[in-house]
Amino acid sequence: MAQPSTRQGLIDYCLRKLGHPVTEINVDDDQLSDRIDDALQYYQDYHYDGVERIYLKQKMTASVINLTTAVNTSTVVLSVGEKITGLSSNATAVVTHEFETYSAGTSILVQGTSGTFLPGETVVSERSGLSSVVSTFTLGVVDLQYVPITDAVIGVVRVLPFSNVSSGQSYMWDIRYQLRLNDMFDLLSTSLIYYQQVKQQLGLIDQLLVGSKSFHFQRHMNRLYIDMMWGTDIQTGEYIMLECYRILDPDSWTDVYNDRFLKRYATALIKRQWGENLKKFEGIQMPGGVTLNGQKIWDEAMAEIDNLENEAQSTYVEPPMFQVG
């Protein structure tokens, strides 16, 4: 018999493990599907093989005002820093530098939004003479002031440090550039011990005076909040890098369905459901003198589940990470 490589294959395996087709397993198809969901959820939360440690990049997108008429034409030319105002909502926003890449079209890229531009209202700008009607308005990441996170991410470990040249400074004025320019022009003529000591000293100074951006992530909100000045510490069009844990999609990585722990745990959950169903008919005698004993099946399943969960907690779970400071 082939090993399970699909969701249905895992269900069939669990039923055979419980005695099917020799024994009738009194569990509904929907109940089977629910128990597989429970098993996968526990596996992804507590088993190191159920997740992957990855780096995700997120673009700092601008807010978008879509208009009914084109801008940056021969009669209307918007410029960076220009203020856009909604006549009905009194919402305001500033044209971002990313707009320079849009030579023509019906979209305006803005940031620093105050209020909400309403569909159907007229927006104006005194500098360029813009007067057009809004069709749609969408907030970008910079104006939202949080990073949307996909459901597949279950934990964020860290936000990688922002570049100290992200605000447009030249690399020439970066202290690390000056260090390499003056001391590291030739590795053969410079002591690596001194170089390493200077790097550690610069890292300590940066940690004490600047530090890393603090953040907080709540899995069920699917949002990552970073404590910083949005639009100042980072601009639209730039990227941040996140180190995080993401669950493995079993439909993409089908070997998950054949995991030894998952098969045992899913079987125990289905067995518990079987016992739960039969307990409602406890003591009823079937033809041939057979008596249903759902309580015993339920008790056996509960013992197996407790053992498996203790095994997962002691063997398969990732060790806790300690935070200092």
C-alpha positions as CSV (number, residue, x, y, z in Angstrom):
1,M,0.0,0.0,0.0
2,A,1.4,3.4,-1.0
3,Q,2.2,5.8,1.7
4,P,-0.2,8.8,2.1
5,S,0.7,11.8,-0.1
6,T,-2.6,13.6,-0.1
7,R,-5.2,14.6,2.5
8,Q,-7.6,11.8,1.4
9,G,-4.6,9.4,1.5
10,L,-4.0,10.3,5.2
11,I,-7.6,9.8,6.0
12,D,-7.6,6.4,4.4
13,Y,-4.4,5.5,6.2
14,C,-5.9,6.4,9.6
15,L,-9.1,4.4,8.9
16,R,-7.1,1.3,8.0
17,K,-5.1,1.8,11.1
18,L,-8.3,1.7,13.2
19,G,-9.5,-1.5,11.5
20,H,-11.4,-0.4,8.3
21,P,-12.7,-2.1,6.3
22,V,-12.8,-5.1,8.6
23,T,-14.4,-2.9,11.3
24,E,-16.9,-0.2,10.6
25,I,-15.6,3.2,11.8
26,N,-18.6,5.2,12.9
27,V,-17.2,8.7,12.0
28,D,-18.8,11.0,9.5
29,D,-16.8,12.4,6.5
30,D,-17.0,16.0,7.9
31,Q,-15.8,14.8,11.2
32,L,-12.9,13.0,9.6
33,S,-12.0,16.3,7.7
34,D,-12.2,18.3,11.0
35,R,-9.9,15.9,12.8
36,I,-7.3,16.1,10.0
37,D,-7.5,19.9,10.3
38,D,-6.9,19.6,14.1
39,A,-4.0,17.3,13.6
40,L,-2.3,19.5,11.0
41,Q,-2.8,22.6,13.1
42,Y,-1.2,20.9,16.2
43,Y,1.6,19.6,14.0
44,Q,2.3,23.0,12.5
45,D,2.3,24.7,15.9
46,Y,4.5,22.2,17.8
47,H,6.5,20.1,15.4
48,Y,9.7,21.6,13.9
49,D,9.1,19.7,10.6
50,G,5.8,21.5,10.2
51,V,7.3,25.0,9.7
52,E,10.2,26.6,7.8
53,R,12.4,29.5,8.8
54,I,12.5,32.0,6.0
55,Y,13.2,35.6,5.1
56,L,10.4,37.6,3.6
57,K,10.7,41.0,2.0
58,Q,7.9,43.6,2.1
59,K,7.7,46.7,-0.1
60,M,6.7,49.9,1.6
61,T,3.9,50.8,-0.8
62,A,2.3,54.2,-1.2
63,S,-1.4,55.0,-1.0
64,V,-3.1,55.1,-4.4
65,I,-5.8,57.6,-5.5
66,N,-7.4,56.4,-8.7
67,L,-9.1,59.2,-10.8
68,T,-11.5,59.3,-13.6
69,T,-9.2,61.4,-15.8
70,A,-5.5,61.1,-16.5
71,V,-2.8,63.2,-14.8
72,N,0.7,64.2,-15.9
73,T,-0.7,65.3,-19.2
74,S,0.2,68.5,-21.1
75,T,-2.3,70.4,-18.9
76,V,-1.8,68.8,-15.5
77,V,1.7,68.0,-14.3
78,L,2.0,66.8,-10.7
79,S,5.3,67.2,-8.8
80,V,6.7,65.4,-5.7
81,G,5.6,67.0,-2.5
82,E,2.5,68.5,-3.9
83,K,-0.5,68.5,-1.6
84,I,-3.7,66.8,-2.8
85,T,-7.0,67.7,-1.1
86,G,-10.5,66.1,-1.2
87,L,-13.2,68.8,-1.4
88,S,-15.9,66.6,0.3
89,S,-13.9,64.6,2.8
90,N,-11.2,67.3,3.5
91,A,-8.7,64.5,3.3
92,T,-5.2,65.5,2.4
93,A,-2.1,63.6,1.1
94,V,1.3,64.5,-0.4
95,V,2.5,63.2,-3.8
96,T,5.4,60.7,-3.1
97,H,8.6,60.5,-5.0
98,E,7.5,57.1,-6.5
99,F,5.0,59.1,-8.6
100,E,8.0,60.1,-10.8
101,T,7.9,56.6,-12.4
102,Y,4.3,57.2,-13.5
103,S,4.7,59.6,-16.5
104,A,1.0,59.4,-17.3
105,G,-2.2,57.6,-16.1
106,T,-5.1,57.9,-13.8
107,S,-3.3,56.9,-10.5
108,I,-1.6,59.2,-8.0
109,L,0.8,57.7,-5.5
110,V,0.7,59.6,-2.2
111,Q,1.8,59.3,1.4
112,G,1.1,61.1,4.7
113,T,-2.6,60.7,4.2
114,S,-4.9,62.4,6.6
115,G,-8.5,61.3,6.4
116,T,-10.1,59.1,3.7
117,F,-10.7,60.1,0.1
118,L,-14.2,59.2,-0.9
119,P,-15.2,57.7,-4.3
120,G,-17.0,60.3,-6.4
121,E,-15.5,63.4,-4.7
122,T,-13.4,65.9,-6.4
123,V,-9.7,66.3,-5.5
124,V,-7.7,69.4,-6.3
125,S,-4.2,70.7,-6.1
126,E,-3.4,74.4,-6.4
127,R,0.2,73.9,-7.6
128,S,-0.6,71.9,-10.8
129,G,-4.3,72.9,-11.2
130,L,-5.5,69.3,-10.7
131,S,-9.2,68.9,-10.5
132,S,-10.5,65.4,-11.0
133,V,-13.0,62.9,-9.5
134,V,-11.9,59.9,-7.3
135,S,-12.9,56.5,-8.5
136,T,-11.1,54.4,-5.7
137,F,-8.7,55.0,-2.9
138,T,-6.4,52.4,-1.3
139,L,-4.1,52.9,1.7
140,G,-0.5,51.8,1.3
141,V,1.7,50.2,3.9
142,V,3.4,53.5,4.9
143,D,0.0,55.1,5.7
144,L,-1.4,52.0,7.3
145,Q,1.6,52.0,9.6
146,Y,1.7,48.2,9.8
147,V,2.9,45.4,7.6
148,P,0.1,43.0,6.4
149,I,1.3,39.4,7.1
150,T,0.0,36.3,5.4
151,D,-1.9,33.6,7.4
152,A,0.9,31.1,6.7
153,V,3.3,33.1,9.0
154,I,3.0,31.9,12.6
155,G,5.8,33.9,14.1
156,V,8.2,36.8,13.4
157,V,11.7,36.4,14.8
158,R,13.1,39.8,13.9
159,V,13.0,42.8,11.6
160,L,16.4,43.1,10.0
161,P,18.1,46.4,10.6
162,F,17.3,49.2,8.2
163,S,20.1,50.6,6.1
164,N,21.5,53.8,7.4
165,V,21.5,55.1,3.8
166,S,17.8,54.5,3.2
167,S,17.0,58.2,3.6
168,G,19.1,59.0,0.5
169,Q,22.5,59.7,2.0
170,S,25.5,58.8,-0.1
171,Y,27.5,55.7,0.9
172,M,30.5,58.1,1.1
173,W,29.2,59.5,4.3
174,D,28.6,56.1,5.9
175,I,31.1,55.5,8.8
176,R,31.6,51.9,7.7
177,Y,32.5,53.1,4.2
178,Q,35.1,55.4,5.7
179,L,36.5,52.6,7.8
180,R,36.9,50.3,4.9
181,L,38.2,53.2,2.7
182,N,41.0,54.1,5.1
183,D,41.9,50.9,6.8
184,M,40.8,48.0,4.5
185,F,42.2,49.1,1.1
186,D,44.4,46.1,1.3
187,L,43.7,43.1,3.5
188,L,47.4,42.1,3.4
189,S,48.5,45.3,5.0
190,T,45.8,45.5,7.7
191,S,45.4,43.5,10.8
192,L,42.2,41.5,10.8
193,I,42.3,41.5,14.6
194,Y,42.1,45.3,14.6
195,Y,39.4,45.2,11.9
196,Q,37.3,42.8,14.0
197,Q,37.7,44.9,17.1
198,V,36.6,48.0,15.3
199,K,33.5,46.2,13.9
200,Q,32.5,45.1,17.4
201,Q,33.0,48.6,18.7
202,L,30.9,50.1,16.0
203,G,28.2,47.5,16.6
204,L,28.1,48.3,20.3
205,I,27.9,52.1,19.6
206,D,25.1,51.5,17.1
207,Q,23.2,49.2,19.6
208,L,23.5,51.8,22.4
209,L,22.8,55.0,20.5
210,V,20.5,53.7,17.7
211,G,19.3,50.2,18.5
212,S,17.1,48.0,16.5
213,K,13.4,48.8,15.8
214,S,11.1,47.1,18.3
215,F,8.0,45.4,16.9
216,H,5.0,43.3,17.9
217,F,3.2,40.7,15.9
218,Q,-0.1,39.0,16.7
219,R,-0.7,35.9,14.6
220,H,-4.5,36.2,14.4
221,M,-4.5,39.9,13.5
222,N,-2.1,39.2,10.5
223,R,-0.3,42.5,11.2
224,L,3.2,43.4,12.1
225,Y,3.6,46.7,14.0
226,I,7.0,48.3,13.9
227,D,7.8,51.1,16.4
228,M,9.2,53.8,14.1
229,M,8.4,57.0,12.3
230,W,6.6,55.8,9.2
231,G,7.5,57.9,6.1
232,T,10.6,59.2,7.9
233,D,12.6,56.2,9.0
234,I,11.5,54.5,5.9
235,Q,10.1,55.8,2.6
236,T,7.7,54.5,0.0
237,G,9.3,52.2,-2.5
238,E,11.8,50.8,0.0
239,Y,11.8,47.3,1.4
240,I,12.2,45.7,4.8
241,M,13.3,42.1,5.4
242,L,11.6,39.9,8.0
243,E,12.9,36.7,9.5
244,C,10.0,34.5,10.4
245,Y,8.5,31.0,10.6
246,R,6.0,29.9,8.0
247,I,3.9,26.8,8.0
248,L,4.6,24.2,5.3
249,D,1.6,23.8,3.0
250,P,1.0,20.1,2.9
251,D,-0.7,20.4,-0.6
252,S,2.6,21.9,-1.9
253,W,4.9,19.7,0.1
254,T,3.0,16.4,0.1
255,D,5.6,14.5,2.1
256,V,4.0,16.2,5.2
257,Y,1.1,13.8,5.0
258,N,3.5,10.9,5.4
259,D,5.1,12.3,8.6
260,R,5.2,9.6,11.3
261,F,4.0,11.8,14.1
262,L,1.2,13.3,12.1
263,K,-0.1,9.9,11.1
264,R,-0.1,8.7,14.7
265,Y,-1.7,11.9,16.0
266,A,-4.4,12.0,13.3
267,T,-5.3,8.4,13.9
268,A,-5.7,9.1,17.7
269,L,-7.9,12.1,17.1
270,I,-10.2,10.1,14.7
271,K,-10.3,7.3,17.3
272,R,-11.4,9.7,20.0
273,Q,-14.1,11.0,17.6
274,W,-15.2,7.4,17.0
275,G,-15.4,6.8,20.8
276,E,-17.3,10.1,21.3
277,N,-19.9,9.0,18.7
278,L,-20.3,5.5,20.2
279,K,-20.6,6.8,23.8
280,K,-24.1,8.0,23.0
281,F,-25.2,4.4,22.5
282,E,-23.4,3.0,25.5
283,G,-24.8,-0.4,26.7
284,I,-26.9,-1.0,23.6
285,Q,-26.7,-4.7,22.6
286,M,-26.3,-5.4,18.9
287,P,-27.4,-8.5,17.1
288,G,-25.3,-11.5,18.0
289,G,-24.8,-10.3,21.6
290,V,-22.2,-7.6,20.8
291,T,-22.3,-4.6,23.2
292,L,-21.1,-1.2,22.1
293,N,-18.3,0.2,24.4
294,G,-17.5,3.7,23.2
295,Q,-16.2,4.8,26.5
296,K,-13.3,2.3,26.3
297,I,-12.4,3.5,22.8
298,W,-12.5,7.1,24.0
299,D,-10.3,6.4,27.0
300,E,-7.7,4.6,24.9
301,A,-7.7,7.5,22.4
302,M,-7.3,10.1,25.2
303,A,-4.3,8.2,26.6
304,E,-2.7,8.0,23.2
305,I,-3.3,11.7,22.5
306,D,-1.8,12.7,25.9
307,N,1.3,10.6,25.2
308,L,1.7,12.0,21.7
309,E,1.4,15.6,22.8
310,N,3.9,15.0,25.6
311,E,6.2,13.5,23.1
312,A,5.8,16.5,20.8
313,Q,6.4,19.0,23.6
314,S,9.6,17.2,24.8
315,T,11.0,16.1,21.4
316,Y,9.7,17.9,18.4
317,V,9.0,21.5,19.5
318,E,11.5,24.2,18.8
319,P,13.3,25.4,21.9
320,P,12.1,28.8,23.3
321,M,14.0,31.8,22.3
322,F,15.3,34.1,25.1
323,Q,15.1,37.9,24.7
324,V,17.7,40.1,26.4
325,G,16.9,43.7,27.3
